[in-house]
Amino acid sequence: MTRRFSNATVRPLRRALSERPGSLVGYVALYALWVWALIVAVRGGRGGIIATLVFDVVTLVGWGLGTVFFLCPTPCPTIPPVSDIAIWSNIVFGAAASVAVFRELR
C-alpha cells in the first residue's frame, strides 16, 4: 500500500526550500565542517579537537539551553514529550561531549 501525501503536507516543505535555499546549503556546510573536525581530531590534530569542542558547545548552548530559555520552555507544548526529550538530550550530551573534549585538550 502506497501512502500519498496531501498538498497540505507537501506544500510547506516546497515553500521552505524554495524561499530559503541558502539555509539548506548552510546546514550541509555546518555538518561538513563537523565531519572534517572529527576526521582531523581522530588523526590527532589539535585544530580538529578545538573545532569539535566548538561544535559541542554550540550543541549545548545553542540548541539545548537556547531552546529551553528562549524558544520552548519546559514543558514544551510542541509534540510533548518528544520535544522535551530532544531538547534535554542536547543539553546532557552536549555538556558531556564538551567535558570529554576539553579533557582531551589537556
Sine and cosine of phi, psi and omega as CSV:
sin_phi,cos_phi,sin_psi,cos_psi,sin_omega,cos_omega
0.00,0.00,0.81,-0.58,-0.01,-1.00
-1.00,-0.09,0.74,-0.67,0.01,-1.00
-1.00,-0.05,0.77,-0.64,0.01,-1.00
-0.96,-0.27,0.70,-0.72,0.03,-1.00
-1.00,-0.06,0.62,-0.78,0.02,-1.00
-0.98,0.22,0.28,-0.96,0.04,-1.00
-0.89,0.45,-0.48,0.88,0.02,-1.00
-0.92,0.40,-0.44,0.90,0.02,-1.00
-0.99,0.11,-0.65,0.76,-0.12,-0.99
-0.99,0.11,-0.55,0.83,-0.10,-1.00
-0.85,0.52,-0.72,0.69,0.00,-1.00
-0.88,0.48,-0.59,0.81,0.02,-1.00
-0.92,0.40,-0.70,0.71,0.04,-1.00
-0.88,0.47,-0.66,0.75,0.00,-1.00
-0.91,0.42,-0.67,0.74,-0.01,-1.00
-0.90,0.44,-0.66,0.75,0.00,-1.00
-0.96,0.29,-0.52,0.86,-0.01,-1.00
-0.99,0.16,-0.53,0.85,-0.02,-1.00
-0.99,0.14,-0.52,0.85,-0.06,-1.00
-0.75,-0.66,0.91,0.41,0.01,-1.00
-0.94,0.35,-0.37,0.93,0.02,-1.00
-0.92,0.39,-0.47,0.88,0.00,-1.00
-0.92,0.38,-0.60,0.80,0.06,-1.00
-0.90,0.43,-0.68,0.73,0.04,-1.00
-0.90,0.45,-0.63,0.78,0.03,-1.00
-0.89,0.46,-0.68,0.73,0.03,-1.00
-0.92,0.40,-0.65,0.76,0.03,-1.00
-0.89,0.45,-0.67,0.75,0.03,-1.00
-0.90,0.43,-0.65,0.76,0.02,-1.00
-0.87,0.50,-0.74,0.67,-0.02,-1.00
-0.95,0.31,-0.50,0.87,0.09,-1.00
-0.91,0.42,-0.67,0.75,0.06,-1.00
-0.91,0.42,-0.60,0.80,0.03,-1.00
-0.90,0.43,-0.70,0.71,0.03,-1.00
-0.90,0.44,-0.66,0.75,0.05,-1.00
-0.86,0.51,-0.71,0.71,-0.01,-1.00
-0.88,0.47,-0.66,0.75,0.02,-1.00
-0.91,0.42,-0.66,0.75,0.01,-1.00
-0.90,0.43,-0.71,0.71,0.01,-1.00
-0.91,0.41,-0.61,0.79,0.01,-1.00
-0.91,0.41,-0.63,0.77,0.02,-1.00
-0.91,0.42,-0.56,0.83,0.02,-1.00
-0.98,0.19,-0.04,1.00,0.10,-1.00
0.99,-0.13,0.17,0.99,0.00,-1.00
-0.98,0.19,0.76,-0.65,-0.01,-1.00
-0.92,0.39,-0.57,0.83,0.03,-1.00
-0.88,0.47,-0.62,0.79,0.04,-1.00
-0.92,0.39,-0.60,0.80,0.03,-1.00
-0.93,0.38,-0.66,0.75,0.03,-1.00
-0.91,0.41,-0.68,0.74,0.04,-1.00
-0.89,0.45,-0.61,0.79,0.05,-1.00
-0.90,0.43,-0.64,0.77,0.06,-1.00
-0.88,0.48,-0.66,0.75,0.03,-1.00
-0.88,0.47,-0.70,0.71,0.03,-1.00
-0.90,0.43,-0.60,0.80,0.04,-1.00
-0.91,0.41,-0.65,0.76,0.02,-1.00
-0.93,0.37,-0.60,0.80,0.07,-1.00
-0.89,0.46,-0.65,0.76,0.05,-1.00
-0.89,0.46,-0.69,0.72,-0.02,-1.00
-0.93,0.38,-0.81,0.58,-0.13,-0.99
-0.99,0.15,-0.76,0.65,-0.10,-0.99
-0.94,0.34,-0.82,0.57,-0.10,-0.99
-1.00,0.02,-0.44,0.90,-0.03,-1.00
-1.00,-0.02,-0.95,0.30,-0.07,-1.00
-0.93,0.37,-0.59,0.80,0.04,-1.00
-0.88,0.48,-0.63,0.77,0.03,-1.00
-0.93,0.37,-0.68,0.74,-0.02,-1.00
-0.91,0.42,-0.67,0.74,-0.09,-1.00
-0.99,0.12,-0.54,0.84,-0.16,-0.99
-0.90,-0.44,-0.56,0.83,-0.12,-0.99
-0.98,-0.18,-0.74,0.68,-0.14,-0.99
-0.52,-0.85,0.99,0.11,-0.01,-1.00
-0.88,0.47,0.48,-0.88,0.01,-1.00
-0.96,0.29,0.72,-0.69,-0.04,1.00
-0.98,0.19,0.80,-0.60,-0.05,-1.00
-0.97,0.23,0.82,-0.58,-0.04,-1.00
-0.96,0.27,-0.16,0.99,0.00,-1.00
-0.99,0.11,0.92,-0.38,0.02,-1.00
0.75,0.66,0.85,0.52,0.02,-1.00
-0.93,0.37,0.53,-0.84,-0.15,0.99
-1.00,0.00,0.09,1.00,-0.06,-1.00
-0.88,0.48,-0.66,0.75,-0.01,-1.00
-0.91,0.42,-0.64,0.77,0.04,-1.00
-0.91,0.42,-0.64,0.77,0.03,-1.00
-0.89,0.45,-0.68,0.73,0.00,-1.00
-0.91,0.43,-0.70,0.72,-0.03,-1.00
-0.91,0.42,-0.75,0.66,-0.05,-1.00
-0.95,0.31,-0.46,0.89,0.10,-1.00
-0.94,0.35,-0.56,0.83,0.11,-0.99
-0.87,0.49,-0.66,0.75,-0.01,-1.00
-0.92,0.38,-0.75,0.66,-0.07,-1.00
-0.91,0.41,-0.78,0.63,-0.05,-1.00
-0.95,0.30,-0.53,0.85,0.08,-1.00
-0.90,0.43,-0.67,0.74,0.03,-1.00
-0.92,0.39,-0.70,0.72,0.00,-1.00
-0.90,0.44,-0.67,0.74,0.01,-1.00
-0.92,0.39,-0.62,0.78,0.03,-1.00
-0.89,0.45,-0.69,0.73,0.03,-1.00
-0.90,0.43,-0.68,0.73,-0.02,-1.00
-0.91,0.42,-0.68,0.74,-0.01,-1.00
-0.95,0.32,-0.62,0.79,0.04,-1.00
-0.89,0.46,-0.64,0.77,0.04,-1.00
-0.91,0.41,-0.54,0.84,0.03,-1.00
-0.94,0.35,-0.46,0.89,0.00,-1.00
-0.95,0.33,-0.40,0.91,-0.03,-1.00
-0.92,0.39,0.00,0.00,0.00,0.00
